Amino acid sequence: MKSIFQIGIIKSNVFVRLFALTTILLTAMPASAEQIVARMSGHWAPKHQSSIHAQMFADEVTKRSNGKLKIEYYPSKQLFGIREVLGAVTSGAIELGGIVGVVSFPPINKNFNVASYPGLFSSYGEQRGFFKNSPKGQEIWNDITKKSNSQLIMYNPVGPVMTFSSARDLTGIGVMKGLKARRLLKSEMPMWKALEANAVSLPTGEVYTSLQTGMIDTINSPPGSIEAYSWWEFLQYGQKPYQYFADAYIMANKSWLEGLPSDLRDLVLTVGQEVGKISTNTILDAGEATLKKFEARGGKITTLSGTEKANFDKLMQEKVMPAMAEMFDSDTLSEAQAYAKN
């Protein structure tokens, strides 16, 4: 049996240990409390170029801020899908999100549909310049960011869009008749209708299974996506020319961004600009590299030329473009055409 003296020593030791543990916890609390954690949602698979650069942005901000601002990136729609992510940024459910413009912006301002007008812009720089520098483009962009309470942090393009199929060799426009095509955008409908293909609306996460089951056999997609999502397990044929430059962005909830300490806010914008340049400068080569891998797997790419290219251009001009023109105001198209021409 322990003496009263021994029991007292034991109690004293327990008290000392508890006091020491409490001191450690209290000392650690300020460092933890000072750290700001921001969640960034992306629908892209981890191997997708846009996902790689989103992760690069998150890691670089965390590193340069010495952990004061930790950005946690969640790919593969762990938080939100391609059609829901901008709404999550707007509501503040997340602080940042990977946004595909032609998916998320037209429901806010239909005039953004001009970005998917076939052959209008010849580069990402030209397309971005329209929305940054032209009066009409600025009007569209400012309306979208105001209504969505968002701010551009980084350009993160997904790549130029072309057509792929598992059903047949895409040697021209005539072979498209009867194909079961995936539609992601409303602006894709005029093209599929003109080609007499049957279009089914599907989000990105359902494409693999739909190709696997035969629900669809044809898609419009940036090359990088067929590799990142393993769609090339089913797709065997591709057709160029590229139709439009699909741009994407890292957007932040504006209220959250403005609430950051100025040094961290400046860091986010600086890193976004730097990584955005890397993303933009590498996306075209990455897409072409994917196409080489696609061909090495036995895939076949047809680049339309001669009569078939003339037929493609005629279809775009006579059927697709007039139908698409109804999706935005006439002055939007005319100003975009004038900007691209100059």
C-alpha positions in Angstrom: 0.0 0.0 0.0 1.3 3.4 -1.0 1.7 6.0 1.7 0.0 9.4 1.7 3.3 10.9 0.8 3.8 8.6 -2.2 0.2 9.3 -3.4 0.9 13.0 -3.1 4.0 12.7 -5.3 2.1 10.7 -7.9 -0.7 13.4 -8.0 2.0 16.1 -8.2 3.7 14.4 -11.2 0.3 14.0 -13.0 -0.4 17.6 -12.4 3.0 18.6 -13.7 2.5 16.5 -16.9 -1.0 17.9 -17.4 0.3 21.5 -16.9 3.2 20.8 -19.4 0.7 19.3 -22.0 -1.6 22.3 -21.6 1.3 24.7 -22.0 2.4 22.9 -25.2 -1.2 23.0 -26.6 -1.6 26.7 -25.8 1.7 27.5 -27.3 0.9 25.7 -30.5 -2.6 27.3 -30.9 -1.5 30.7 -32.2 0.5 29.1 -35.0 -2.5 26.9 -36.0 -4.9 29.7 -35.6 -2.9 32.0 -37.9 -2.9 29.5 -40.7 -5.5 30.1 -43.4 -6.8 27.0 -45.1 -8.6 27.3 -48.5 -10.2 24.5 -50.4 -10.0 24.3 -54.2 -12.3 22.0 -56.2 -11.5 20.6 -59.6 -13.4 18.0 -61.7 -10.2 17.1 -63.6 -8.6 13.7 -63.0 -5.1 14.0 -61.4 -3.3 13.2 -64.6 -5.1 15.9 -66.6 -2.8 18.8 -67.5 -5.3 21.3 -65.9 -5.2 19.3 -62.7 -1.4 19.1 -62.7 -1.2 22.9 -62.9 -4.0 23.4 -60.3 -2.0 21.3 -57.9 1.2 23.2 -58.8 -0.5 26.5 -58.0 -1.8 25.1 -54.7 1.6 23.8 -53.7 3.5 26.9 -54.7 1.2 29.2 -52.7 1.4 27.0 -49.6 5.2 26.9 -50.0 5.8 30.6 -50.6 3.6 31.6 -47.8 5.5 29.4 -45.4 2.3 27.6 -44.6 0.4 30.8 -43.6 -2.0 30.1 -46.5 -2.6 26.4 -47.2 -4.5 25.6 -50.4 -5.9 22.1 -50.4 -6.7 20.9 -53.9 -9.4 18.2 -54.4 -9.4 16.8 -58.0 -11.8 14.3 -59.6 -14.9 16.2 -58.5 -14.3 15.0 -54.9 -16.1 18.2 -53.8 -18.0 19.5 -56.9 -18.6 18.5 -60.5 -17.9 20.5 -63.7 -21.4 22.0 -63.7 -21.6 22.8 -60.0 -18.2 24.2 -59.1 -18.8 27.9 -60.0 -22.0 27.9 -57.8 -19.9 26.6 -55.0 -17.4 29.4 -55.4 -20.1 32.0 -55.5 -21.8 30.7 -52.4 -18.5 30.4 -50.5 -18.8 26.7 -50.0 -15.3 26.6 -51.4 -12.7 29.4 -51.7 -11.4 28.4 -55.2 -12.5 26.3 -58.1 -11.4 25.1 -61.5 -13.9 26.5 -63.9 -14.4 25.6 -67.6 -15.7 28.8 -69.1 -17.9 27.4 -71.9 -19.6 25.2 -69.3 -20.1 27.6 -66.4 -20.3 31.1 -67.9 -23.1 31.0 -70.5 -25.9 30.3 -67.9 -24.9 33.6 -66.3 -24.4 35.5 -69.6 -25.3 33.8 -72.8 -22.9 36.0 -74.8 -20.0 34.0 -73.5 -21.1 31.3 -75.9 -19.2 33.2 -78.5 -16.0 31.5 -77.1 -17.1 28.2 -78.6 -18.0 29.7 -82.0 -16.0 27.4 -84.4 -12.9 29.0 -85.9 -13.5 32.5 -84.5 -10.4 32.8 -82.4 -7.0 31.6 -83.6 -5.4 31.3 -80.2 -5.9 31.5 -76.4 -4.3 34.9 -76.4 -6.7 36.2 -79.0 -9.8 34.8 -77.2 -8.6 36.2 -73.8 -7.8 39.5 -75.3 -11.4 39.9 -76.5 -12.7 39.5 -73.0 -10.0 41.6 -71.4 -9.6 44.5 -73.9 -12.6 44.9 -76.1 -15.6 46.9 -74.8 -18.1 44.2 -75.4 -15.8 41.5 -74.1 -15.2 43.4 -70.9 -18.9 43.9 -70.5 -19.5 40.2 -70.7 -16.6 39.3 -68.4 -17.5 41.9 -65.8 -21.1 40.9 -65.7 -20.1 37.2 -65.1 -17.7 37.9 -62.4 -20.0 40.4 -60.6 -23.0 38.0 -60.6 -20.8 35.1 -59.5 -18.9 37.1 -56.9 -15.7 35.6 -58.4 -12.3 36.8 -59.5 -9.9 35.3 -62.0 -6.7 33.9 -60.3 -5.2 31.9 -63.1 -5.7 30.8 -66.7 -5.7 27.0 -66.8 -6.8 25.9 -70.4 -8.0 22.4 -71.1 -6.9 22.4 -74.7 -8.4 22.9 -78.2 -11.4 20.7 -79.0 -11.6 18.1 -81.7 -13.9 15.1 -82.4 -13.2 11.4 -81.4 -15.2 8.3 -82.0 -15.2 4.6 -81.2 -17.7 3.8 -84.0 -16.0 4.5 -87.3 -13.1 6.2 -89.1 -13.9 10.0 -89.2 -12.8 10.5 -92.8 -15.3 13.4 -93.4 -18.6 14.9 -92.3 -20.8 12.4 -94.0 -19.7 9.6 -91.7 -21.1 11.4 -88.6 -24.7 10.6 -89.5 -26.3 8.3 -86.8 -23.4 8.5 -84.4 -24.3 8.6 -80.6 -22.6 11.8 -79.5 -21.9 13.2 -76.1 -23.0 16.8 -75.5 -21.6 18.8 -72.7 -22.5 22.3 -73.9 -25.7 23.7 -75.3 -23.5 25.3 -78.0 -22.6 21.9 -79.3 -26.1 21.1 -80.5 -26.0 23.0 -83.8 -23.0 21.0 -84.9 -24.3 17.6 -83.9 -27.7 18.4 -85.5 -26.0 19.6 -88.8 -24.0 16.3 -88.8 -27.2 14.3 -88.2 -25.7 12.7 -85.1 -27.8 11.8 -82.0 -26.7 13.9 -79.0 -26.9 12.9 -75.3 -26.2 15.4 -72.5 -23.6 14.0 -70.1 -21.3 15.5 -67.5 -17.6 14.5 -67.6 -17.9 11.9 -64.8 -20.3 9.8 -66.8 -18.4 9.7 -70.1 -16.3 6.6 -69.4 -19.2 4.4 -68.4 -21.3 5.7 -71.3 -18.5 4.8 -73.8 -18.1 1.4 -72.1 -21.8 0.5 -72.4 -22.2 2.0 -75.9 -24.6 4.7 -74.7 -22.4 7.1 -76.7 -19.7 6.4 -79.2 -18.5 9.9 -80.2 -17.3 13.0 -78.3 -15.9 16.5 -78.8 -12.9 16.8 -76.5 -9.4 18.3 -75.9 -6.9 15.5 -76.6 -5.5 15.6 -73.1 -8.9 14.5 -71.7 -9.0 11.2 -73.6 -5.8 10.2 -71.8 -6.5 11.6 -68.4 -9.9 10.0 -68.1 -8.8 6.8 -70.0 -11.5 7.4 -72.7 -9.0 6.2 -75.2 -9.7 2.7 -74.0 -12.7 2.9 -76.3 -12.1 5.7 -78.7 -10.2 4.7 -81.9 -10.6 7.5 -84.3 -10.1 11.3 -84.2 -10.8 14.2 -86.6 -9.2 17.6 -87.0 -9.4 20.6 -87.5 -9.6 21.9 -83.9 -13.0 23.6 -83.5 -12.3 26.1 -80.7 -9.9 26.8 -77.8 -11.5 25.6 -74.6 -10.2 27.8 -71.8 -10.5 27.2 -68.1 -9.7 29.2 -65.0 -8.9 29.1 -61.3 -11.5 31.4 -59.9 -11.7 32.6 -56.3 -14.6 33.7 -54.2 -14.1 37.5 -54.4 -15.2 38.2 -50.8 -12.7 35.6 -49.5 -9.9 36.9 -51.6 -10.5 40.5 -50.5 -10.5 39.4 -46.9 -7.0 37.9 -47.1 -4.1 39.9 -45.7 -2.7 42.0 -48.6 0.6 40.1 -48.7 -1.2 36.7 -49.1 -3.7 38.2 -51.6 -0.8 39.5 -53.7 0.9 36.1 -53.5 -2.1 34.3 -54.7 -2.4 36.6 -57.8 1.3 36.4 -58.5 1.5 32.6 -58.3 -1.6 32.4 -60.4 -0.1 34.5 -63.1 3.1 32.5 -63.1 1.6 29.0 -63.2 -1.0 30.2 -65.7 1.7 31.1 -68.1 3.2 27.6 -67.7 -0.2 26.0 -68.2 -0.9 28.0 -71.3 2.5 27.5 -72.8 2.4 23.7 -72.4 -1.2 22.8 -73.2 -0.9 22.7 -77.0 2.3 20.5 -77.0 0.7 18.3 -74.3 -2.3 17.7 -76.5 -0.2 16.9 -79.5 1.9 14.5 -77.4 -1.4 12.8 -76.4 -2.3 12.3 -80.0 1.0 10.7 -80.7 0.3 8.3 -77.9 -3.2 7.7 -79.2 -1.8 6.7 -82.6 0.8 4.5 -81.0 -2.1 2.7 -79.3 -3.5 2.0 -82.7 -5.7 5.1 -83.0 -6.2 7.0 -86.2 -6.3 10.8 -86.7 -7.8 12.2 -89.9 -7.0 15.9 -90.6 -9.6 17.0 -93.1 -8.1 18.5 -96.3 -9.2 19.2 -99.9 -12.8 18.5 -100.7 -13.6 17.2 -97.2 -12.2 20.3 -95.5 -14.2 22.4 -97.9 -17.3 20.4 -97.0 -16.6 20.9 -93.3 -16.1 24.6 -93.7 -19.3 24.9 -95.8 -21.3 23.0 -93.1 -20.0 25.3 -90.4 -20.7 28.5 -92.3 -24.2 27.5 -93.7 -25.7 25.5 -90.9 -23.7 25.5 -87.6 -22.7 29.1 -87.4 -26.2 30.6 -88.2 -27.7 28.3 -85.6 -25.1 29.2 -83.0 -25.6 32.9 -83.7 -28.9 32.7 -82.0 -27.2 31.8 -78.8 -25.7 35.3 -78.3 -26.5 38.9 -79.3 -25.5 39.9 -82.8 -23.3 42.7 -81.7 -21.3 40.2 -79.6 -20.4 38.2 -82.6 -19.7 41.2 -84.9 -17.4 42.7 -82.3 -15.7 39.4 -81.6 -15.1 39.0 -85.4 -13.8 42.5 -85.7 -11.4 42.0 -82.8 -10.1 38.7 -84.2 -9.7 40.2 -87.6 -7.6 43.1 -86.3 
